[in-house]
Structures are given as structure tokens and as C-alpha cells.
Amino acid sequence: GEGPGIEIPDPGSLPDEELERARTRERVQAAIGDLPAHYRIVLVMRDMEHLSTEETAEALSLPVTTVKMRLHRARLMVRQRLEAA
């Protein structure tokens, strides 16, 4: 037989606050997905995988200053995209 399925709640049954959080999360993910790859990877490594600037720089074979600059620009682009939406 089949194992237990994952039950996905009907969006119509979610409280407004939870629905708004889900929409915000989707918008953030879309904004991150639209970033150029060299910005996206730095943002993901730093803000989602919680690597340090130094760890990110080492993993990508980049100078720390480049990682900092790309992270700053990536965050700015995401913020601008969200504010425009």
C-alpha cells in the first residue's frame, strides 16, 4: 500500500496572517530566483545556509570584499523587487 500522504492545507482555509506570510515567502523566493546567478549564490550561502563571509568567499574562490559587495547588491535587488511589487 501507499504510505501516509502529505496533507496540504487548502489555501482558502488558512488564516489571513498565515496566507500573507506564505505569499511574502513566495515573493521573496521569486525575487531571489530572478537574481543573476553570481549574486544569488552569495545570498543563498550567507542568508539561507548561514555561512560566514569568509566561508562563502573560500567556497567560491572569491575575495571577501567581492562576497560582501555581491551580498549587498543582491539584498538591494531583492528589496527593490519586493518594494516594486
VMD Tcl script that draws the C-alpha trace (Angstrom):
set ca {
  {0.00 0.00 0.00}
  {0.86 3.63 -0.10}
  {2.43 5.43 2.82}
  {0.74 8.32 4.52}
  {0.38 11.26 2.17}
  {1.39 14.76 2.99}
  {-1.71 16.79 3.53}
  {-1.52 20.23 2.00}
  {-3.98 22.63 3.58}
  {-6.46 24.33 1.32}
  {-5.32 27.98 0.98}
  {-8.93 29.01 1.49}
  {-8.81 27.56 4.99}
  {-5.61 29.31 6.11}
  {-5.88 32.25 8.44}
  {-5.19 35.56 6.71}
  {-1.90 36.10 8.52}
  {-0.56 32.69 7.54}
  {-1.68 33.20 3.96}
  {0.06 36.58 3.85}
  {3.27 35.01 5.19}
  {3.08 32.33 2.51}
  {2.59 34.97 -0.19}
  {5.51 37.01 1.14}
  {7.71 33.91 1.19}
  {6.77 33.17 -2.42}
  {7.55 36.75 -3.47}
  {10.93 36.63 -1.72}
  {11.77 33.29 -3.33}
  {10.78 34.63 -6.75}
  {12.90 37.76 -6.23}
  {15.88 35.63 -5.21}
  {15.30 33.33 -8.17}
  {15.43 36.30 -10.53}
  {18.85 37.42 -9.31}
  {21.83 36.87 -11.58}
  {23.49 33.61 -10.52}
  {26.64 35.24 -9.13}
  {24.54 37.33 -6.74}
  {22.04 34.60 -5.92}
  {24.67 32.07 -4.82}
  {26.24 34.52 -2.38}
  {22.85 35.49 -0.94}
  {21.81 31.86 -0.53}
  {25.08 30.82 1.09}
  {25.10 33.74 3.53}
  {21.42 34.26 4.36}
  {19.95 30.80 3.92}
  {22.82 28.44 4.60}
  {24.22 30.80 7.27}
  {27.82 30.55 6.12}
  {30.17 33.30 7.18}
  {31.51 35.79 4.67}
  {34.89 34.08 4.89}
  {33.39 30.60 4.37}
  {31.42 31.85 1.38}
  {34.48 33.51 -0.11}
  {36.55 30.37 0.32}
  {33.86 28.10 -1.13}
  {33.51 30.32 -4.20}
  {37.22 31.14 -4.51}
  {36.43 34.84 -4.26}
  {37.94 37.67 -2.24}
  {35.96 38.54 0.90}
  {35.40 42.05 -0.47}
  {33.73 40.60 -3.57}
  {31.42 38.45 -1.45}
  {30.45 41.47 0.66}
  {29.77 43.58 -2.43}
  {27.70 40.87 -4.12}
  {25.73 40.21 -0.95}
  {24.96 43.91 -0.54}
  {23.86 44.22 -4.17}
  {21.80 41.03 -4.02}
  {19.95 42.19 -0.90}
  {19.35 45.57 -2.51}
  {17.95 43.98 -5.68}
  {15.63 41.73 -3.68}
  {14.44 44.67 -1.59}
  {13.80 46.79 -4.70}
  {11.90 43.95 -6.34}
  {9.71 43.47 -3.27}
  {9.03 47.19 -2.92}
  {8.04 47.40 -6.58}
  {5.56 44.55 -6.25}
}
mol new
graphics top color blue
foreach p $ca { graphics top sphere $p radius 0.5 }
foreach p [lrange $ca 0 end-1] q [lrange $ca 1 end] { graphics top cylinder $p $q radius 0.2 }
display resetview
